């Protein structure tokens, strides 16, 4: 399993960790497959939180940006999936997002989109 993480200093690491811990619960009872092994829903939910935490540096803790970069929290799930897949394919103009998206499968993109769509 590959861990996707970008940390720009100790302050950012602390911010990401506190946001990761305080993130709302994911509404899923479905198991998932990680590294070819089926895992329980609780493990899947934590993995999704870890994936989503890589977005926090630019898009703010829990996707609630207070800067010029758009917030992700509460966005429509279908819109987020489309945007991330376009970034991955290189058909949506971005600065660094396409590089991040290349590391995610379509299933992971859908999990991340559901995570941010569920935050109010």
Secondary structure, 3 states (H helix, E strand, C coil): CCCCCCCCCHHHHHHHHHHHHCCCCCCCCCCEEECCEEECHHHHHHHHHHHHHCCHHHHCHHHCCCCCCCCCCCCCHHHHHHHHHHHHHCCCCCCCHHHHHCCCCHHHHHHHHHHHHCCC
